[in-house]
Amino acid sequence: MHCYLDNDQAGTVAAHTIMDCYQNRAINESIRYAEYKDVNDYLIGRKSIIPHKEDV
């Protein structure tokens, strides 16, 4: 299962929950668009306004 969740707190919590339930059958794909709010913003090329952990 490939998970394309939002790069916000809710998406992170959901990804961890899914990974815990499905272990090595689930892949968190949000790393592919980490600079964006979500996969839609990535696809249209709109940068995120979410600060990176290293910037905080």
C-alpha positions as CSV (number, residue, x, y, z in Angstrom):
1,M,0.0,0.0,0.0
2,H,1.4,3.4,-1.0
3,C,0.3,6.3,1.2
4,Y,0.2,9.8,-0.3
5,L,-0.9,11.8,2.8
6,D,-0.6,15.5,3.6
7,N,2.6,16.8,5.1
8,D,0.9,18.2,8.2
9,Q,0.4,16.8,11.7
10,A,-2.8,14.9,10.7
11,G,-1.0,13.3,7.7
12,T,2.0,12.3,9.8
13,V,-0.2,10.7,12.5
14,A,-2.3,8.9,9.9
15,A,0.9,7.6,8.2
16,H,2.3,6.3,11.5
17,T,-1.0,4.6,12.3
18,I,-1.1,2.9,8.9
19,M,2.6,1.9,9.1
20,D,2.0,0.4,12.6
21,C,-1.0,-1.6,11.3
22,Y,0.4,-2.8,8.0
23,Q,4.2,-2.7,8.8
24,N,6.2,-3.6,5.7
25,R,3.1,-3.7,3.5
26,A,2.7,0.1,3.6
27,I,5.0,2.8,2.2
28,N,4.8,6.4,3.2
29,E,5.3,8.3,-0.1
30,S,5.0,11.8,1.4
31,I,8.8,12.0,1.5
32,R,8.6,12.4,-2.3
33,Y,6.9,15.8,-1.9
34,A,8.2,16.9,1.5
35,E,8.6,20.5,0.3
36,Y,4.9,20.7,-0.4
37,K,1.7,20.7,1.7
38,D,0.3,17.7,-0.2
39,V,0.6,15.7,-3.4
40,N,-1.8,18.0,-5.2
41,D,0.5,21.0,-4.5
42,Y,3.4,18.9,-5.7
43,L,1.7,18.1,-8.9
44,I,0.8,21.7,-9.7
45,G,4.2,22.9,-8.5
46,R,3.0,25.2,-5.7
47,K,5.6,25.3,-2.9
48,S,4.5,24.8,0.7
49,I,4.2,27.4,3.4
50,I,4.9,24.7,6.0
51,P,8.3,25.5,7.7
52,H,10.8,22.7,7.6
53,K,11.9,21.2,10.9
54,E,15.4,22.5,10.5
55,D,14.1,26.0,9.9
56,V,12.1,26.1,13.1
